[in-house]
């Protein structure tokens, strides 16, 4: 394929772009800020994220993707177009793009994402499932014939999938993920400390002291919000134990969905998983002790991937370098002409 090749991890929390031969070039929050009066975009990514919860009335901060689904098509198209231009500069040839979607995305929604990528500036586009890219980024070969279990905990969804022979043999997408944990922390602060904190503050607390078990050496962080009664500024302490107690119920629900998927998986693949184990990827894998939490629930080996937040993007990088194998696995690149033929 001629032109630049780009892999986009379009996450609820962040957008990551891996460029063939250049590695990860974009890693920014999936946020767009609009000027409501002028109806135009004021900021993308890092600059827009700094404005979350702080915008004046005439500005509106939007996350184009929520819980793994496209919430604002126009905002997402403009954001992708912005980053394509940032990566490609003034190059004449349009890029070829591979993007990821949750494992249970319908064929119609996959086509919608493909259309959006081409409208944003791609010459041709292909959509694959996130757990497949995550598996490759975690070190699983696309030609591996033996099954392995992938649990990709992102910002908006957790994708649980059995991966074998470069394909998804079974999967389930759950609307429980990093954003859910942030909301859990917000509710805890309001319920237990009579303090209202924002999701950005909760996310920072999760990153600094978050744990999926009781730590021997407890961590603590100050979180600033406002008193629930007086509405005046208030500072509280959040500990690693607080965060664990906040998120434990939702972690248990993820375990339930893993068990559900295993119950629906072919015996031969379950036997493979017993030998090969489970890999936890995504930003949620950075929560302290999350591998130990899952390990306590299953008899097979559980481990967190190295640099888990970039597994999907790194997996896309592997595919960008081996387009032929991707196509042999049944994935198809579509162009503007293909879309028009399909519509006709």
Secondary structure, DSSP 8 states (H G I E B T S, - for coil): --S-EEEEEE-SSEEEEEETTTEEEEEEES-EEEETTTTEEEEEHHHHHTTTTT--TTEEEE-SEETTEES-HHHHHHHHHHHHHHHHTT-SS--EEEEEE-TT--HHHHHHHHHHHHHTT-SEEEEEEHHHHHHHHTT--TT--S-EEEEEE-SS-EEEEEEETTEEEEEEEES-SHHHHHHHHHHHHHHHH-EE--HHHHHHHHHHH-BSS--SS--EEEEEEEETTT--EEEEEEEHHHHHHHHHHHHHHHHHHHHHHHHTS-HHHHHHHHHH-EEEESGGGGSBTHHHHHHTT-SS-EEE-TTGGGHHHHHHHHHHT-HHHHHHTT---EEHHHHHHHH-
